[in-house]
Amino acid sequence: ILSIGRNHWIKDYRTAINAMAILKKRDIQFHYTIIGIEEDEELFFMVSDLGLVENVSFISSLSQDKVYDKMIASDLLLLPSIEEGIANVCIEAMFCKLPVISTNCGGMEELIRHKETGFIVPIRNEIAMANELFEFNRLGKSRIEKIVQNARVKVEEQHSIESMVSGMEELYV
């Protein structure tokens, strides 16, 4: 499980870490990596306090190429944010055929249709997040492949250079 983003309260990594603690209590095998956390004593303590030191890692920063390598090597992108527009990281993940679970923050429902192009959970709800992670873990490979294919098509249609230029032209005409 991968999250990518700056170290800011609006990214709500605390809820994500609490969801990981629920997964661990359910004996689900996982590893959660957050890219973009330089130093956060509170998050580090939280991981230790919840007994997640073996399950959660932090990476301060990576080049864009290495981030894409991490995406390709991961099974799932988790966006636990409280507020976003349409998160670029989710567009990039969907383009890389990485399944996405996102909170229902900002414009994410414009990008993700629940269980069709990804998964949506309520903000600040570690139980719902853990439940969706648990359900994702139980999905068959063919179902996941269908979702990532749908997501890739959606991203190609809505976020290609051509469609974005066309949208800007329509805005000004």
C-alpha positions in Angstrom: 0.0 0.0 0.0 1.5 3.3 -1.0 0.7 7.0 -0.2 2.5 9.9 -1.7 2.3 13.5 -0.6 3.7 16.3 1.5 3.7 16.1 5.2 0.7 18.2 6.0 -2.3 17.7 8.3 -4.7 17.9 5.3 -3.2 14.6 4.0 -4.5 12.9 7.1 -1.9 10.2 7.4 -3.1 9.7 11.0 -6.4 8.2 9.8 -4.5 5.9 7.4 -2.1 4.7 10.1 -5.1 4.0 12.4 -6.7 2.0 9.5 -3.4 0.0 9.3 -3.7 -0.8 13.0 -7.2 -2.2 12.3 -5.8 -4.4 9.5 -3.1 -5.6 11.8 -5.6 -6.6 14.4 -7.5 -8.6 11.7 -4.2 -10.4 10.9 -4.0 -9.0 7.4 -0.5 -9.0 5.9 0.5 -5.6 4.5 3.1 -3.0 4.2 2.3 0.7 4.0 4.8 3.2 2.6 4.3 6.9 2.8 6.5 8.9 0.4 7.0 12.6 1.4 7.5 12.4 5.2 10.8 13.9 6.1 10.4 14.1 9.9 7.3 13.8 11.9 7.8 12.9 15.4 4.1 12.5 16.0 3.6 10.0 13.1 6.7 8.1 14.0 5.5 7.8 17.6 2.1 6.8 16.5 3.5 4.0 14.3 5.6 2.7 17.2 2.8 3.1 19.8 0.4 1.0 17.5 3.0 -1.7 17.0 3.3 -1.0 13.3 7.1 -0.5 13.0 7.4 -3.6 10.8 4.3 -2.6 8.7 4.8 1.1 8.0 7.7 2.9 6.4 8.4 6.5 5.6 10.5 7.8 2.7 11.4 11.5 2.7 11.6 12.2 -1.0 12.3 10.5 -4.3 12.8 11.6 -7.9 9.7 11.5 -10.0 11.1 8.5 -11.9 11.6 6.6 -8.6 8.1 7.5 -7.5 6.7 6.0 -10.7 8.9 2.9 -10.1 7.3 2.7 -6.6 3.9 3.0 -8.1 4.5 0.2 -10.5 5.9 -2.0 -7.8 2.9 -1.4 -5.4 -0.5 -3.1 -5.2 -2.5 -0.1 -4.2 -2.4 3.7 -3.8 -4.2 5.1 -0.8 -5.2 8.8 -0.7 -6.4 9.5 2.9 -6.7 13.3 2.5 -9.3 15.5 4.1 -9.3 17.9 1.1 -8.0 17.8 -2.4 -9.1 19.1 -5.8 -8.5 16.2 -8.1 -5.3 14.7 -6.8 -2.6 14.4 -9.5 -1.1 11.5 -7.7 -4.3 9.5 -8.3 -4.4 10.4 -12.0 -0.8 9.3 -12.3 -1.5 6.1 -10.4 -4.5 5.3 -12.5 -2.4 5.9 -15.6 0.2 3.4 -14.2 -2.6 0.9 -13.7 -2.3 1.1 -9.9 -5.6 0.7 -8.1 -6.7 3.7 -6.0 -8.6 4.0 -2.7 -9.3 7.6 -2.0 -11.3 9.5 0.6 -14.3 11.4 -0.7 -12.5 14.7 -0.6 -12.9 17.6 -2.9 -13.2 16.5 -6.5 -12.2 12.9 -6.2 -15.6 11.6 -7.2 -15.2 13.3 -10.5 -12.2 11.0 -11.1 -13.2 7.8 -9.3 -16.4 5.9 -9.6 -16.7 3.6 -6.6 -15.8 0.0 -7.5 -15.7 0.9 -11.2 -12.5 3.0 -11.6 -11.3 2.8 -8.0 -12.7 3.0 -4.5 -14.1 5.9 -2.4 -14.3 6.0 1.4 -15.5 8.8 3.7 -12.9 11.3 5.1 -11.5 10.8 8.6 -13.0 7.3 8.9 -10.3 4.7 9.7 -12.9 2.0 10.1 -14.4 2.5 6.6 -10.8 2.8 5.2 -9.7 -0.4 6.9 -12.9 -2.2 5.6 -12.3 -1.0 2.1 -8.6 -2.1 2.3 -9.8 -5.5 3.6 -12.4 -5.8 0.8 -9.7 -4.9 -1.8 -7.5 -7.6 -0.4 -10.2 -10.1 -1.1 -10.9 -9.1 -4.7 -9.8 -11.5 -7.4 -7.1 -10.6 -9.9 -9.6 -10.3 -12.8 -11.8 -7.9 -10.9 -8.8 -5.7 -10.0 -7.7 -5.8 -13.7 -11.1 -4.7 -14.9 -11.1 -1.7 -12.4 -7.5 -0.6 -13.4 -8.4 -0.9 -17.1 -11.6 1.3 -16.5 -9.4 3.8 -14.6 -6.8 4.0 -17.3 -9.5 4.6 -20.0 -11.1 7.3 -17.8 -7.7 9.1 -17.3 -6.8 8.8 -21.0 -10.2 10.3 -22.0 -10.4 13.1 -19.4 -6.8 14.0 -18.7 -5.0 13.7 -22.0 -3.2 16.7 -23.3 -5.8 16.9 -26.1 -8.8 16.9 -23.8 -7.2 19.4 -21.4 -6.3 21.8 -24.2 -9.8 21.4 -25.7 -11.3 22.1 -22.3 -9.3 25.3 -21.9 -10.2 26.4 -25.4 -13.9 25.9 -24.6 -13.5 27.9 -21.4 -12.2 30.9 -23.3 -14.5 30.8 -26.4 
